[in-house]
């Protein structure tokens, strides 16, 4: 027995050595994780606003309530949570594959071979015990347990389990990325609502100014100091400004419904801050250093987990070239009559081991290995693309905030000058010292500048929101 085991060990060693020479070498692409030291020469902060809780970053009770509701009810987020649950069970499935499988069962049956057949002739000549023939028909009753186990000597199954765990973590980061996107989208829509409210206020204020100018034109016409043409032009301008309200009202309805959809409820009015949108304060932004994107950006973390999973896929695929060791065993009781089933003489058992390796036509195994290698290289490119996109995203939003802040300050001075020009033009027109065309153009320019000022403020606020998202905030 010892000699037999020794021969088997020698043969196994030779077999493994032989197949080891035929297995392709591991070739994995390495990902480049280097990023610039700063986002800009002017930014050397080590503090990152991504580490700030979103409730502190968006200091608005109505907005916080909307985001809290969305994180509970958003349908897309709930779908992703179920995908995570599926990934969790895939880990359990993979974990069970490298453990022994044990089954227990009961069985029964009857058999009656023909008298003039080999089996029938043998039974006719044999006795169960002296003076007792085999029953006819012959029963068969069995109870026992069987076990099978593929010994994971090359870590093929455990690597597959570890890859499933990494993909579960990647799906978790996908959920975090969605949370970040959801917070940003609701915040942007919320501030857009405030901007639309501000636009309606601006239009209402200009309607008052234009109505007053129309009255002055009518008064001058009655005094023969103006013509009907001037009256008609002022009236047309007033109607045009009134008409602009409807487009803004429609956009406000759509924006409210977008928020309602994100928080998974049917359309209803959205409560919002009554603070003047133009006067919203923006705190200083601390972007930190680009290396922090590796820890904070959920999409970068997700790509990294997927990369590590694909690395393990290569190891699992490579292990298919090696021999596999399968162990099988069984133990139980079997008898032709239930009365004899639990007798010691009815005990049966078996034990077997197979060491099997692919010999001819290994194309399928080679193809799976090549596919795993190509997928690993692809995941490296995807990771590096994601990291580059994260860096560019942050830098774009930082420059957007800076440029629109400058634009807002410049446009604010322009609005102040044009508002003063409207007052001057109206006074001059009342005393017939300015043409009505000058008044109309000045009012139109003032209205356009005021609306552009709101737009510049909205871009500025959106940049603040998008910086928080781009840095990977909101999900911690």
C-alpha positions in Angstrom: 0.0 0.0 0.0 2.8 2.4 0.9 4.6 1.5 -2.3 1.5 2.2 -4.3 1.1 5.6 -2.7 4.7 6.4 -3.4 4.3 5.5 -7.1 1.2 7.6 -7.3 3.1 10.5 -5.8 5.9 10.1 -8.3 3.5 10.0 -11.2 1.6 13.0 -9.9 4.9 15.0 -9.6 5.9 14.1 -13.2 2.4 14.9 -14.5 2.4 18.3 -12.8 6.0 19.1 -14.0 5.1 18.1 -17.5 2.0 20.3 -17.6 3.8 23.1 -15.9 6.1 23.4 -18.8 3.2 23.8 -21.2 1.3 26.5 -19.2 1.6 30.0 -20.6 3.5 32.6 -18.5 1.5 35.2 -16.6 1.4 38.5 -18.5 -0.4 41.3 -16.7 -0.5 44.9 -17.7 0.4 47.2 -14.9 -1.7 50.3 -14.3 -0.1 53.7 -14.0 -1.5 55.4 -10.9 0.6 58.5 -11.0 -1.2 61.9 -11.0 0.1 65.5 -10.9 0.9 66.8 -7.5 -1.7 69.6 -7.7 -4.7 70.6 -9.7 -3.2 74.1 -10.2 0.0 75.9 -9.2 -2.2 78.2 -7.1 -3.9 75.3 -5.2 -1.7 73.6 -2.6 -4.4 72.6 -0.1 -4.2 69.3 1.6 -7.7 69.7 3.0 -10.4 68.3 0.7 -14.0 69.3 0.8 -15.0 65.8 -0.3 -14.4 64.8 3.3 -17.1 67.3 4.5 -20.5 65.9 5.1 -22.9 67.0 2.4 -25.3 68.4 5.0 -22.6 70.8 6.0 -21.6 71.6 2.4 -25.2 72.3 1.3 -26.3 74.4 4.3 -30.0 74.6 3.3 -32.7 72.8 5.3 -35.1 72.4 2.3 -32.4 71.0 0.1 -31.2 68.6 2.8 -34.7 67.3 3.2 -35.0 66.7 -0.5 -31.7 64.8 -0.7 -32.5 62.7 2.4 -35.8 61.7 0.7 -34.1 60.9 -2.5 -31.5 58.7 -0.8 -34.4 56.7 0.6 -36.7 56.5 -2.4 -34.8 57.0 -5.6 -35.6 54.0 -7.9 -32.3 53.9 -9.7 -30.5 53.8 -6.4 -32.7 51.0 -5.2 -32.0 49.0 -8.4 -28.3 49.3 -7.8 -28.8 48.2 -4.2 -30.4 45.0 -5.5 -27.5 44.5 -7.9 -25.2 44.7 -4.8 -27.3 42.0 -3.1 -26.9 39.8 -6.2 -23.1 40.3 -6.1 -23.1 39.4 -2.4 -24.8 36.0 -3.2 -22.3 35.4 -6.0 -19.6 35.4 -3.3 -21.5 32.8 -1.4 -21.8 30.7 -4.5 -18.1 31.0 -5.3 -17.2 30.2 -1.7 -19.1 27.0 -1.8 -17.4 25.7 -4.9 -14.1 25.0 -3.3 -15.6 23.2 -0.3 -16.6 19.6 -0.3 -20.1 18.8 -1.5 -22.0 16.3 0.7 -25.3 14.8 -0.2 -27.6 12.4 1.7 -30.3 10.4 0.2 -32.7 7.5 0.3 -33.5 5.1 -2.5 -35.6 2.1 -3.3 -36.4 0.0 -6.3 -37.5 -3.4 -7.6 -35.8 -5.6 -10.2 -36.9 -8.8 -11.9 -34.5 -10.1 -14.5 -35.7 -12.7 -17.0 -35.1 -16.3 -16.0 -33.1 -17.1 -19.0 -30.7 -14.1 -18.8 -27.3 -14.0 -17.2 -28.6 -12.1 -14.2 -31.7 -14.2 -13.9 -29.7 -17.5 -14.1 -27.2 -16.3 -11.5 -29.9 -15.3 -9.1 -31.6 -18.7 -9.6 -28.5 -20.6 -8.6 -27.5 -18.4 -5.7 -28.9 -18.3 -2.2 -29.1 -15.3 0.2 -28.3 -17.7 3.0 -28.4 -21.5 3.2 -31.9 -22.7 2.2 -33.2 -19.3 1.2 -33.3 -18.1 -2.4 -33.2 -14.6 -3.7 -36.6 -12.9 -3.5 -38.4 -12.5 -6.8 -38.7 -9.7 -7.6 -35.6 -8.4 -6.0 -35.8 -5.3 -3.9 -33.1 -2.7 -3.5 -33.1 -0.2 -0.6 -30.3 2.2 0.1 -29.6 5.0 2.6 -26.3 6.9 2.7 -24.2 9.9 2.0 -21.9 10.8 -0.8 -19.2 13.4 -0.9 -17.2 15.0 -3.8 -14.5 17.6 -3.5 -12.3 19.3 -6.1 -9.2 20.0 -4.2 -8.2 23.6 -5.0 -4.5 23.0 -5.2 -3.9 25.8 -7.7 -6.3 28.3 -6.0 -8.4 28.4 -9.1 -11.7 28.4 -7.1 -10.5 30.6 -4.3 -9.2 33.2 -6.8 -12.6 33.1 -8.5 -14.2 33.7 -5.0 -11.8 36.6 -4.4 -12.6 38.1 -7.8 -16.3 37.9 -6.9 -15.6 39.7 -3.6 -13.8 42.5 -5.5 -16.6 42.8 -7.9 -19.0 43.1 -5.0 -16.8 46.0 -3.7 -16.8 47.5 -7.1 -20.6 47.4 -7.2 -20.6 49.1 -3.8 -18.5 51.9 -5.2 -20.9 52.1 -8.2 -23.6 52.7 -5.6 -21.5 55.4 -4.0 -20.9 57.0 -7.3 -24.6 57.1 -8.0 -25.2 58.7 -4.5 -22.7 61.4 -5.4 -24.4 62.0 -8.8 -27.8 62.0 -7.2 -26.9 64.6 -4.5 -25.3 66.8 -7.2 -28.3 66.5 -9.6 -30.8 67.4 -6.9 -28.7 70.3 -5.7 -28.3 71.7 -9.2 -32.0 71.4 -9.9 -32.8 73.0 -6.5 -30.6 76.0 -7.2 -32.0 76.2 -10.7 -35.5 76.6 -9.2 -34.2 79.4 -7.1 -32.7 81.0 -10.2 -36.0 80.8 -12.0 -37.8 82.4 -9.1 -35.2 85.2 -9.3 -35.8 85.6 -13.0 -39.6 85.9 -12.4 -38.9 88.6 -9.8 -36.6 90.5 -12.3 -39.3 90.3 -15.0 -42.0 91.6 -12.6 -39.7 94.5 -11.6 -39.1 95.3 -15.3 -42.8 95.1 -16.0 -43.4 97.8 -13.5 -40.7 100.0 -15.1 -41.9 99.3 -18.6 -45.5 100.0 -17.6 -44.5 103.3 -16.1 -42.6 104.1 -19.4 -45.7 103.3 -21.3 -47.8 105.7 -19.2 -45.3 108.4 -19.8 -45.4 107.8 -23.6 -49.2 108.0 -23.6 -49.1 111.2 -21.5 -46.6 112.7 -23.9 -48.7 111.7 -26.9 -51.8 113.3 -25.3 -49.6 116.5 -24.9 -48.5 116.2 -28.6 -44.9 115.6 -27.5 -44.8 112.0 -28.8 -46.4 109.9 -31.5 -48.5 106.7 -31.6 -45.5 104.9 -32.9 -43.7 105.5 -29.6 -46.7 104.3 -27.6 -47.0 101.2 -29.7 -43.3 100.3 -29.3 -43.5 100.7 -25.5 -46.7 98.6 -25.4 -45.1 95.9 -27.6 -42.0 95.8 -25.3 -44.3 95.4 -22.3 -46.2 92.5 -24.0 -42.9 90.8 -25.0 -41.6 91.0 -21.4 -45.0 89.5 -20.1 -44.6 86.7 -22.6 -41.2 85.8 -21.3 -42.8 84.8 -18.0 -44.6 81.8 -19.6 -41.3 80.2 -20.8 -39.8 80.6 -17.3 -43.0 79.2 -15.6 -42.9 76.2 -17.9 -39.2 75.6 -17.1 -39.9 75.9 -13.4 -42.6 73.2 -13.6 -40.2 70.9 -15.5 -37.5 71.5 -12.9 -39.8 70.8 -10.0 -41.0 67.6 -11.7 -37.4 66.6 -12.3 -36.7 66.8 -8.5 -40.0 65.0 -7.8 -38.9 62.2 -10.1 -35.5 61.9 -8.5 -37.1 61.5 -5.0 -39.7 59.1 -6.5 -42.9 61.0 -5.9 -45.6 62.4 -8.1 -45.5 66.1 -9.1 -46.0 68.6 -6.3 -44.6 72.0 -5.3 -41.0 72.0 -4.1 -40.3 73.9 -0.9 -37.2 76.1 -1.3 -35.2 78.8 0.5 -36.6 82.3 0.2 -33.2 83.8 0.3 -32.3 85.9 -2.7 -30.5 83.7 -5.2 -28.2 86.5 -6.2 -27.0 86.9 -2.6 -26.2 83.3 -2.0 -22.8 83.0 -0.3 -20.2 80.7 -1.6 -17.6 79.5 0.8 -14.0 79.0 -0.2 -13.3 75.7 -1.9 -10.5 73.4 -0.8 -9.8 70.8 -3.5 -7.0 69.0 -1.8 -4.4 67.1 -3.8 -5.1 64.9 -6.9 -3.8 61.8 -5.1 -6.8 62.0 -2.8 -9.0 61.1 -5.8 -7.8 57.5 -5.4 -9.5 57.4 -2.0 -12.5 59.7 -2.6 -13.7 59.2 -6.2 -16.1 56.2 -6.2 -15.6 55.6 -9.9 -11.8 55.5 -9.5 -12.2 53.1 -6.6 -14.7 51.0 -8.6 -12.2 50.8 -11.6 -9.4 49.7 -9.2 -11.5 46.9 -7.7 -12.5 45.7 -11.2 -8.8 45.8 -12.2 -7.8 43.6 -9.2 -10.7 41.2 -10.0 -9.5 40.8 -13.6 -6.0 40.1 -12.3 -7.4 37.2 -10.4 -9.4 36.1 -13.4 -6.2 35.5 -15.2 -4.9 33.3 -12.4 -8.1 31.3 -12.4 -8.0 30.9 -16.2 -4.3 29.8 -16.1 -5.0 27.2 -13.4 -7.2 25.3 -16.0 -4.1 24.2 -17.7 -2.9 22.3 -14.6 -4.2 18.9 -13.6 -7.3 18.9 -11.3 -7.7 16.6 -8.3 -11.2 15.3 -7.6 -12.0 13.2 -4.5 -15.2 11.2 -4.2 -16.4 9.1 -1.3 -19.6 7.4 -0.2 -20.9 5.5 2.8 -24.3 4.0 3.6 -26.4 0.9 4.0 -27.9 -1.2 1.1 -30.0 -4.3 1.2 -32.7 -6.0 -0.8 -35.0 -6.0 2.3 -35.6 -3.0 4.7 -35.3 -5.4 7.6 -31.6 -6.0 6.8 -30.9 -2.4 6.0 -29.2 -1.4 9.3 -27.2 -4.6 9.7 -23.4 -4.3 9.8 -23.3 -6.6 6.8 -25.2 -4.0 4.7 -22.6 -1.3 5.1 -21.1 -0.1 1.9 -18.4 2.6 1.2 -16.2 3.8 -1.6 -13.3 6.2 -2.0 -11.8 7.4 -5.2 -9.5 10.1 -6.5 -8.9 11.4 -10.0 -6.0 13.5 -11.2 -7.0 14.7 -14.6 -5.3 17.2 -17.0 -6.2 18.4 -20.5 -4.1 16.6 -23.1 -5.4 17.2 -26.6 -7.5 20.1 -28.0 -6.9 22.7 -25.3 -8.3 25.4 -27.5 -11.2 26.2 -25.2 -8.9 26.6 -22.2 -6.5 28.7 -24.2 -9.3 30.9 -25.5 -10.6 31.5 -22.0 -7.1 32.4 -20.8 -6.6 34.8 -23.8 -10.0 36.4 -23.1 -9.1 36.9 -19.4 -5.7 38.4 -20.5 -7.4 40.8 -22.9 -10.0 41.8 -20.4 -7.3 42.5 -17.8 -5.5 44.8 -20.3 -8.8 46.5 -21.1 -9.4 47.1 -17.4 -6.0 48.8 -17.1 -7.0 51.2 -19.9 -10.4 51.7 -18.2 -8.7 52.5 -14.9 -6.3 55.0 -16.4 -9.0 56.6 -18.4 -11.2 56.9 -15.3 -8.3 58.5 -13.3 -7.5 60.9 -16.1 -11.2 61.8 -16.4 -11.4 62.5 -12.6 -8.5 64.8 -12.7 -9.7 66.7 -15.7 -13.2 66.9 -14.2 -12.0 68.5 -11.0 -9.8 71.0 -12.9 -12.6 72.0 -15.2 -15.0 72.7 -12.3 -12.3 74.7 -10.4 -11.7 76.8 -13.5 -15.5 77.1 -14.1 -16.0 78.4 -10.5 -13.2 80.9 -10.9 -14.2 82.2 -14.3 -17.9 82.4 -13.5 -17.1 84.1 -10.3 -15.2 86.8 -12.2 -18.0 86.9 -14.8 -20.6 87.4 -12.0 -18.6 90.3 -10.5 -18.2 92.0 -13.9 -21.8 91.4 -14.9 -23.0 92.8 -11.6 -21.2 96.1 -12.3 -22.8 96.2 -15.7 -26.3 95.7 -14.3 -25.8 98.5 -11.8 -24.8 100.8 -14.6 -27.7 99.8 -16.9 -30.2 100.1 -14.0 -29.0 103.7 -13.5 -29.2 104.3 -17.2 -32.9 103.2 -17.3 -33.7 105.7 -14.6 -31.8 108.4 -16.5 -33.4 107.5 -19.8 -36.9 107.6 -18.4 -36.4 111.0 -16.8 -35.0 112.4 -20.1 -37.8 110.9 -22.1 -40.4 112.5 -19.7 -38.9 115.9 -20.5 -38.5 115.1 -24.2 -34.8 115.2 -24.0 -34.3 111.6 -25.1 -35.8 109.6 -28.0 -38.1 106.7 -27.1 -35.8 104.3 -29.0 -33.0 105.1 -26.5 -35.4 104.3 -23.6 -36.5 101.0 -25.2 -32.9 99.9 -25.9 -31.8 100.8 -22.4 -34.6 98.9 -20.9 -33.9 95.8 -23.1 -30.2 95.9 -22.3 -30.9 96.2 -18.6 -33.3 93.3 -18.6 -30.9 91.1 -20.6 -28.0 92.0 -18.3 -30.1 91.1 -15.2 -31.0 87.8 -16.7 -27.4 87.1 -17.6 -26.4 88.0 -14.1 -28.7 85.3 -12.8 -27.3 82.8 -15.3 -23.8 83.7 -14.3 -24.7 83.1 -10.6 -26.3 79.8 -11.5 -23.1 78.7 -13.3 -21.2 79.7 -10.3 -23.4 77.8 -7.9 -23.4 74.7 -10.2 -19.6 74.8 -10.2 -19.6 74.6 -6.4 -21.9 71.6 -6.6 -19.9 69.9 -9.3 -16.6 70.5 -7.5 -18.0 68.5 -4.6 -19.1 65.8 -6.9 -15.9 65.8 -8.9 -13.8 65.4 -5.7 -15.9 62.4 -4.7 -17.9 63.9 -1.9 -21.3 62.9 -0.6 -21.1 59.1 -0.3 -18.9 58.7 2.9 
